[in-house]
Amino acid sequence: MAARVLVAYTSKKGSTAGIAEAVAKELKARGLVVEVSTMETVTSLAAYDAVVLGVPVYTGRIMSPLALFVARHRDALGKLPVAAFAAGIAPVFPKTGEVSQFTDQLSTALQPVRPVSVTMFAGRLDPKNLSFVERGLTALLKVPTGDFRDWKAIAAWAAELPAKMGLSGRQQA
Ligand SMILES: Cc1cc2nc3c(=O)[nH]c(=O)nc-3n(C[C@H](O)[C@H](O)[C@H](O)COP(=O)(O)O)c2cc1C
């Protein structure tokens, strides 16, 4: 039977959701059964063989729903292969933080779970989507705006997960 994977994310302005969907698409193409859901709505991990978690970074911190998710599902996560990604501007604009700082935050938030892979992808900063305060903050730091999501890098990371997680997909007819 094909392995079942949950891609659970949290997102304030939608760009991490888009990355989660791209990860799911790649896993599906490898014959896995994949569900995508916001972290906040997941009640149980009993139906899954593996979990991928995605979280954006705001003002130097990965978003807090991840810590709540880990606390709520700690026992189940300890028994499943887990991978995680952060999304933010740091990969294209290091003034907003070192990538390693955020991947370390991810690993720490997941403890004692030891993920098979942790990474950070460039996200999207859409000026139309920012509040007055956010616009001021990003203008002050001269943060570049645009969609920096690298779909090839995202697909390449996802493509390696089945092997790293020890998952097998549906057999091709
Ligand atoms: C107010 C604000 C603060 C941000 N702070 C950071 C930061 O400290 N480091 C970083 O890498 N990205 C930062 N970002 C960029 C977001 O992480 C990026 O836009 C991400 O793609 C947002 O994900 P979402 O669309 O799923 O909410 C910030 C964005 C905003 C609007």
Ligand as a Chemical Component Dictionary entry (heavy atoms), coordinates in Angstrom:
data_LIG
# 
_chem_comp.id                   LIG 
_chem_comp.type                 NON-POLYMER 
_chem_comp.pdbx_formal_charge   0 
_chem_comp.three_letter_code    LIG 
# 
loop_
_chem_comp_atom.comp_id 
_chem_comp_atom.atom_id 
_chem_comp_atom.alt_atom_id 
_chem_comp_atom.type_symbol 
_chem_comp_atom.charge 
_chem_comp_atom.model_Cartn_x 
_chem_comp_atom.model_Cartn_y 
_chem_comp_atom.model_Cartn_z 
_chem_comp_atom.pdbx_ordinal 
LIG C1  C1  C 0 6.458  42.066 9.039  1  
LIG C2  C2  C 0 7.304  41.023 8.384  2  
LIG C3  C3  C 0 8.439  40.549 9.030  3  
LIG C4  C4  C 0 9.235  39.556 8.405  4  
LIG N1  N1  N 0 10.365 39.113 9.061  5  
LIG C5  C5  C 0 11.163 38.203 8.448  6  
LIG C6  C6  C 0 12.378 37.764 9.079  7  
LIG O1  O1  O 0 12.728 38.165 10.184 8  
LIG N2  N2  N 0 13.159 36.885 8.404  9  
LIG C7  C7  C 0 12.806 36.382 7.175  10 
LIG O2  O2  O 0 13.557 35.582 6.626  11 
LIG N3  N3  N 0 11.650 36.769 6.573  12 
LIG C8  C8  C 0 10.834 37.662 7.169  13 
LIG N4  N4  N 0 9.664  38.058 6.563  14 
LIG C9  C9  C 0 9.300  37.497 5.257  15 
LIG C10 C10 C 0 8.273  36.375 5.368  16 
LIG O3  O3  O 0 8.795  35.284 6.072  17 
LIG C11 C11 C 0 7.873  35.937 3.952  18 
LIG O4  O4  O 0 7.160  36.991 3.377  19 
LIG C12 C12 C 0 7.093  34.647 3.929  20 
LIG O5  O5  O 0 7.053  34.154 2.600  21 
LIG C13 C13 C 0 5.706  34.846 4.478  22 
LIG O6  O6  O 0 5.004  33.626 4.508  23 
LIG P1  P1  P 0 3.400  33.556 4.414  24 
LIG O7  O7  O 0 3.010  34.228 3.113  25 
LIG O8  O8  O 0 3.098  32.090 4.393  26 
LIG O9  O9  O 0 2.834  34.230 5.615  27 
LIG C14 C14 C 0 8.872  39.032 7.149  28 
LIG C15 C15 C 0 7.719  39.512 6.512  29 
LIG C16 C16 C 0 6.937  40.495 7.111  30 
LIG C17 C17 C 0 5.700  40.986 6.406  31 
# 
loop_
_chem_comp_bond.comp_id 
_chem_comp_bond.atom_id_1 
_chem_comp_bond.atom_id_2 
_chem_comp_bond.value_order 
_chem_comp_bond.pdbx_ordinal 
LIG C1  C2  SING 1  
LIG C2  C3  SING 2  
LIG C2  C16 DOUB 3  
LIG C3  C4  DOUB 4  
LIG C4  N1  SING 5  
LIG C4  C14 SING 6  
LIG N1  C5  DOUB 7  
LIG C5  C6  SING 8  
LIG C5  C8  SING 9  
LIG C6  O1  DOUB 10 
LIG C6  N2  SING 11 
LIG N2  C7  SING 12 
LIG C7  O2  DOUB 13 
LIG C7  N3  SING 14 
LIG N3  C8  DOUB 15 
LIG C8  N4  SING 16 
LIG N4  C9  SING 17 
LIG N4  C14 SING 18 
LIG C9  C10 SING 19 
LIG C10 O3  SING 20 
LIG C10 C11 SING 21 
LIG C11 O4  SING 22 
LIG C11 C12 SING 23 
LIG C12 O5  SING 24 
LIG C12 C13 SING 25 
LIG C13 O6  SING 26 
LIG O6  P1  SING 27 
LIG P1  O7  DOUB 28 
LIG P1  O8  SING 29 
LIG P1  O9  SING 30 
LIG C14 C15 DOUB 31 
LIG C15 C16 SING 32 
LIG C16 C17 SING 33 
# 
